[in-house]
């Protein structure tokens, strides 16, 4: 019986855990950082909480006798991916990254591409007074400097109380969202620009289509460089990798 550790936090990780449970001779453990207070239901064993950096992950892999590691964290959870790469190398076990492809800019998209959330603050067009922030709850603080703008901030959970927020409204909701829902939201709140991470996937892509439809600028935060190693873009690829291990 081999033991698989999935570093989760995405819908792909949930699907992977559910499908991997059906593979013979495999015990599945999914680890969640605990940042989402109401995570999606998972089958198999679930661990919640951080490891304490690369060294802590090494200790966990050794103590729990993990044989295989799949990094299925969010595309913007860069630090855990680097920790996973280092830990798997030190322990000497196979590691796979499951990273859904990023969104591709189409001819009618009005994207302003930036390298970080911090850079997106100054990239917002001066004419945009009502901004839709769809970057999650943990990186809203840089926008607190936008005293003369109004921001609609959507996240699954509310931000911590100590985080400074820009003027505006907090909207708690979880995708997937339909195109009709996103168009209605942008119209109802008279949104003039969107700030988004290039997360990829289908769950929140409707907002990109809606922005394209309404010709709204999207300040698109690009992904960081990921560690070298085996990489697949979907759950099917990850299952194939497991079957070969």
C-alpha positions in Angstrom: 0.0 0.0 0.0 1.5 3.3 -1.1 0.7 6.6 0.7 -0.1 9.6 -1.4 0.0 13.1 0.0 -2.0 15.7 -2.0 -1.3 19.3 -1.2 -4.8 20.7 -1.8 -6.7 23.9 -1.8 -8.3 23.8 -5.3 -11.3 22.2 -6.9 -8.8 20.1 -8.9 -7.4 18.7 -5.7 -10.8 17.7 -4.6 -11.5 15.8 -7.8 -8.1 14.2 -7.7 -8.6 12.9 -4.2 -12.0 11.5 -5.1 -10.6 9.7 -8.1 -7.4 8.6 -6.5 -9.3 6.8 -3.8 -10.5 4.3 -6.5 -6.9 3.3 -7.4 -5.9 0.0 -5.9 -3.1 -0.1 -3.4 -3.1 3.6 -2.7 -3.9 5.5 0.5 -4.8 9.1 0.0 -4.1 12.0 2.4 -5.1 15.6 1.5 -3.5 18.5 3.3 -5.2 21.9 3.4 -3.6 25.1 4.6 -6.8 26.0 6.4 -7.1 29.4 4.8 -10.7 28.7 3.5 -12.9 28.4 6.6 -15.5 26.2 4.8 -13.5 24.0 2.4 -15.3 21.6 -0.1 -15.9 18.1 1.2 -13.1 15.7 0.6 -12.9 11.9 0.7 -10.1 10.1 2.3 -7.9 11.4 5.2 -7.7 15.2 5.5 -5.0 17.2 7.3 -5.5 20.9 8.0 -2.8 23.4 8.8 0.7 24.4 7.7 3.8 22.3 7.9 6.2 25.0 9.1 8.2 25.4 5.9 10.3 23.0 3.9 11.8 21.4 7.0 8.4 20.8 8.6 7.2 19.1 5.4 10.3 16.9 5.2 9.6 15.8 8.8 5.9 15.0 7.9 6.8 13.1 4.8 9.3 11.0 6.8 7.1 10.5 9.8 4.0 9.5 7.8 6.1 7.4 5.4 4.7 9.2 2.3 5.6 7.5 -1.0 4.2 10.0 -3.5 3.5 13.8 -3.4 1.2 15.8 -5.7 1.2 19.5 -5.4 -2.4 20.6 -6.4 -2.3 23.9 -4.6 -3.6 27.2 -6.0 -1.4 28.5 -8.9 -0.6 31.6 -6.7 0.5 29.5 -3.6 4.1 29.8 -4.8 5.9 29.2 -1.5 4.3 25.9 -0.7 5.2 24.7 -4.2 8.8 25.5 -3.7 8.7 23.9 -0.2 7.2 20.8 -1.8 9.9 20.6 -4.4 12.7 20.9 -1.9 11.1 18.5 0.6 10.4 15.8 -2.0 14.0 16.0 -3.3 15.4 15.7 0.2 13.2 12.7 1.1 13.7 11.2 -2.4 10.1 10.6 -3.4 8.3 11.3 -6.8 6.6 14.7 -7.0 4.0 16.0 -9.4 2.6 19.4 -9.9 -1.1 19.7 -11.0 -1.5 23.2 -12.3 -4.4 24.1 -14.4 -3.5 26.2 -17.5 -3.8 30.0 -17.2 -6.3 32.0 -19.1 -5.2 33.1 -22.6 -5.7 36.6 -23.7 -8.1 36.8 -26.7 -8.1 39.6 -29.3 -11.1 41.4 -27.7 -9.8 41.2 -24.1 -8.6 44.5 -22.6 -5.9 43.2 -20.2 -3.3 45.2 -18.3 -0.8 42.5 -17.3 1.2 43.0 -14.1 3.6 40.9 -12.1 2.1 41.2 -8.6 -1.0 42.3 -6.7 0.9 45.3 -5.4 1.7 46.4 -9.0 -2.0 46.1 -9.9 -2.9 49.0 -7.6 -1.1 51.6 -9.7 -2.1 49.9 -13.0 -5.8 50.7 -12.5 -6.8 53.3 -15.1 -7.3 56.7 -13.7 -10.8 56.9 -15.3 -12.0 53.8 -13.4 -13.7 54.9 -10.1 -15.5 51.6 -9.3 -13.3 48.6 -9.1 -14.1 44.9 -8.8 -11.4 43.1 -6.8 -11.5 39.3 -7.3 -8.1 38.4 -5.8 -9.3 36.7 -2.6 -9.4 38.0 1.0 -5.7 37.9 1.9 -4.4 40.5 -0.5 -6.8 43.3 -0.2 -4.6 45.5 2.0 -2.6 47.1 -0.8 -5.8 48.6 -2.2 -6.5 50.4 1.1 -4.6 53.3 -0.4 -7.3 53.9 -3.0 -9.2 56.5 -0.9 -10.8 58.0 -4.0 -12.1 54.7 -5.5 -15.0 52.4 -4.6 -14.2 48.7 -4.6 -16.4 45.6 -4.7 -14.4 42.9 -2.9 -15.5 39.3 -3.5 -14.2 36.4 -1.5 -15.3 33.1 0.0 -14.6 34.2 3.6 -14.4 37.6 5.1 -10.9 39.1 5.5 -9.3 39.2 9.0 -10.5 42.1 11.1 -7.0 43.7 11.3 -6.7 44.1 7.5 -7.2 47.6 6.2 -9.7 47.7 3.3 -10.4 50.3 0.6 -13.8 52.1 0.5 -16.5 49.8 -0.9 -18.5 46.7 -0.2 -17.6 43.1 0.7 -19.4 40.3 -1.2 -19.1 36.8 0.2 -19.7 34.2 -2.4 -18.2 31.0 -3.9 -18.0 30.1 -7.6 -18.6 28.7 -10.1 -20.4 31.8 -11.5 -22.4 31.9 -14.7 -21.9 34.5 -17.4 -25.4 35.9 -16.7 -24.6 36.3 -13.0 -21.3 38.1 -13.7 -22.8 40.4 -16.3 -25.6 41.3 -13.9 -23.1 42.0 -11.1 -20.9 44.2 -13.2 -23.9 46.2 -14.3 -25.6 46.4 -10.9 -22.5 47.8 -9.3 -21.5 49.9 -12.3 -18.0 48.4 -12.3 -15.4 50.1 -14.5 -12.4 47.9 -14.1 -11.6 44.4 -12.7 -8.5 43.2 -10.8 -8.0 39.5 -11.1 -5.3 36.8 -10.8 -4.7 34.6 -13.8 -6.0 31.5 -11.8 -7.2 29.6 -14.9 -10.0 27.1 -14.8 -13.7 27.4 -15.5 -15.1 28.3 -12.0 -14.4 32.1 -12.3 -13.7 32.5 -16.0 -17.2 34.0 -16.6 -16.0 37.3 -15.1 -13.4 37.4 -17.9 -16.0 36.8 -20.6 -18.2 39.4 -18.9 -15.4 42.0 -19.0 -14.8 41.2 -22.6 -18.5 41.6 -23.4 -18.7 45.0 -21.7 -15.2 46.1 -22.9 -13.9 46.6 -19.3 -10.2 46.7 -18.6 -8.9 43.7 -16.5 -5.8 44.2 -14.5 -4.4 40.7 -14.7 -1.9 39.5 -12.2 0.4 36.9 -13.8 1.7 33.8 -12.1 5.1 33.3 -10.5 7.7 30.9 -11.8 7.1 27.3 -10.5 9.8 24.8 -9.6 11.0 22.4 -12.3 9.6 18.9 -12.3 6.8 16.7 -13.6 3.7 18.8 -14.4 0.2 18.1 -15.7 -2.7 20.5 -16.4 -5.6 18.3 -15.4 -6.8 15.6 -13.0 -6.7 13.0 -15.8 -3.0 13.6 -16.3 -2.4 13.2 -12.5 -4.3 9.9 -12.4 -2.2 8.7 -15.3 1.0 9.7 -13.5 -0.2 7.8 -10.4 -0.9 4.6 -12.4 2.7 4.7 -13.7 4.3 5.2 -10.2 
